[in-house]
Amino acid sequence: MLLYLSILQTVLLLLIAAGTAYLVYRSALGARGTRRSLYSRRSDVYRDIVRILTLLSQKGDLRKEELLDFRSRTQDAALLFDAEIAAYIDEIYTRGVKLMSTNEALKAPTLGVGDERDQITVENAKHLIWLADQLSRVKKKFQNYPDVR
């Protein structure tokens, strides 16, 4: 009887060790998958930034749908990157909205020649130049994330 109890304890101990090893193995696989997923999500955000800036440089304007798509695709940036990158993405969006609204204001038939038009034109140019410059600066902004590009 004592022999059977000793064998049972040994078998149970082996089962516990095997179960623990299996859980450690699964955990390691999950962690590797999470890293890959984080890399993938970060890369997607980076590509979305480059895409919106490229669209802007090609057309000189952004449509509302393009900006909303950009916003929805980059909304997780604060979870994926540091606060500086998240603020940078917010600034791209904000300046894109301002550029869109000043472009619309300049197209309005009621806006005549004068000081108001000049002010809107200056503001429009300021946002357009800033956004156009970002295409050459985006790599430097993401230099702390070498896995993203």
VMD Tcl script that draws the C-alpha trace (Angstrom):
set ca {
  {0.00 0.00 0.00}
  {2.81 2.40 0.87}
  {4.46 1.57 -2.45}
  {1.28 2.49 -4.39}
  {0.99 5.77 -2.49}
  {4.62 6.62 -3.27}
  {4.09 5.82 -6.98}
  {0.91 7.92 -7.04}
  {2.73 10.88 -5.46}
  {5.52 10.60 -8.02}
  {3.05 10.45 -10.94}
  {1.13 13.44 -9.59}
  {4.35 15.40 -9.13}
  {5.34 14.61 -12.74}
  {1.89 15.72 -13.99}
  {2.17 19.00 -12.07}
  {5.67 19.62 -13.47}
  {4.49 18.84 -17.02}
  {1.48 21.14 -16.61}
  {3.66 23.95 -15.31}
  {6.12 23.52 -18.18}
  {3.24 23.61 -20.66}
  {1.85 26.82 -19.12}
  {5.28 28.48 -19.25}
  {5.63 27.44 -22.90}
  {2.19 28.85 -23.80}
  {2.94 32.06 -21.93}
  {6.17 32.52 -23.88}
  {4.32 31.98 -27.16}
  {1.69 34.51 -26.14}
  {4.29 37.10 -25.19}
  {6.04 36.68 -28.53}
  {2.71 37.10 -30.30}
  {1.99 40.25 -28.31}
  {5.33 41.76 -29.32}
  {4.63 40.99 -32.94}
  {1.16 42.46 -32.61}
  {2.55 45.62 -31.00}
  {5.10 45.96 -33.80}
  {2.38 45.45 -36.37}
  {0.08 48.02 -34.79}
  {2.88 50.56 -34.46}
  {3.90 50.02 -38.07}
  {0.31 50.52 -39.19}
  {0.13 53.87 -37.39}
  {3.45 54.95 -38.90}
  {2.25 54.00 -42.39}
  {-1.03 55.88 -41.82}
  {0.93 59.02 -40.94}
  {3.07 58.69 -44.06}
  {-0.04 57.99 -46.15}
  {-1.94 61.11 -44.98}
  {1.14 63.32 -45.42}
  {1.75 61.88 -48.89}
  {-1.87 62.55 -49.87}
  {-1.50 66.10 -48.66}
  {1.72 66.67 -50.59}
  {0.11 65.30 -53.77}
  {-3.14 67.25 -53.58}
  {-2.40 70.22 -51.31}
  {-5.64 69.54 -49.48}
  {-7.36 66.85 -47.45}
  {-10.95 65.74 -47.57}
  {-13.02 65.28 -44.44}
  {-13.28 61.52 -45.06}
  {-9.50 61.18 -45.31}
  {-9.00 63.03 -42.04}
  {-11.66 61.01 -40.23}
  {-10.14 57.79 -41.55}
  {-6.71 58.93 -40.36}
  {-8.13 59.79 -36.94}
  {-9.88 56.46 -36.51}
  {-6.82 54.47 -37.66}
  {-4.45 56.30 -35.29}
  {-6.67 56.68 -32.24}
  {-4.71 54.02 -30.29}
  {-1.44 55.93 -30.63}
  {-1.41 56.96 -26.97}
  {-1.42 53.27 -26.03}
  {1.25 52.28 -28.54}
  {3.71 55.17 -28.30}
  {4.95 57.73 -25.82}
  {3.14 61.01 -25.16}
  {5.32 62.94 -27.61}
  {4.32 60.75 -30.57}
  {0.67 60.79 -29.52}
  {0.77 64.61 -29.36}
  {2.49 64.69 -32.75}
  {-0.28 62.62 -34.31}
  {-2.90 64.86 -32.70}
  {-1.13 67.91 -34.13}
  {-1.12 66.40 -37.62}
  {-4.85 65.79 -37.32}
  {-5.58 69.24 -35.87}
  {-3.57 71.04 -38.52}
  {-5.20 68.90 -41.20}
  {-8.64 69.98 -39.95}
  {-7.54 73.63 -39.90}
  {-6.12 73.31 -43.42}
  {-9.37 71.77 -44.64}
  {-11.46 74.52 -43.02}
  {-9.29 77.35 -44.37}
  {-9.40 75.80 -47.85}
  {-13.20 75.71 -47.61}
  {-13.27 79.32 -46.42}
  {-11.10 80.41 -49.33}
  {-13.48 78.69 -51.78}
  {-16.53 80.46 -50.35}
  {-18.10 82.79 -52.91}
  {-18.93 85.35 -50.23}
  {-15.29 85.91 -49.27}
  {-14.11 88.97 -51.11}
  {-10.70 90.41 -51.63}
  {-9.37 92.11 -48.53}
  {-7.91 91.67 -45.06}
  {-10.08 88.71 -44.10}
  {-9.03 86.75 -47.20}
  {-5.41 87.66 -46.56}
  {-5.59 86.39 -42.97}
  {-7.21 83.12 -44.03}
  {-4.62 82.70 -46.81}
  {-1.74 83.21 -44.37}
  {-3.24 80.72 -41.90}
  {-3.85 78.23 -44.71}
  {-0.27 78.55 -45.95}
  {1.08 78.15 -42.42}
  {-0.73 74.82 -41.94}
  {0.05 73.59 -45.44}
  {3.77 74.31 -45.08}
  {3.94 72.69 -41.63}
  {2.16 69.55 -42.83}
  {4.21 69.33 -46.03}
  {7.44 69.57 -43.99}
  {6.40 66.63 -41.82}
  {6.89 64.06 -44.57}
  {10.65 64.58 -44.40}
  {10.64 64.73 -40.57}
  {8.47 61.75 -39.70}
  {11.38 59.27 -39.66}
  {13.25 61.41 -37.16}
  {10.15 61.61 -34.95}
  {10.04 57.81 -34.80}
  {13.78 57.29 -34.27}
  {13.15 55.94 -30.75}
  {11.12 53.14 -32.35}
  {13.65 51.42 -34.63}
  {11.30 48.51 -35.26}
  {8.78 50.84 -36.91}
  {9.15 51.86 -40.56}
}
mol new
graphics top color blue
foreach p $ca { graphics top sphere $p radius 0.5 }
foreach p [lrange $ca 0 end-1] q [lrange $ca 1 end] { graphics top cylinder $p $q radius 0.2 }
display resetview
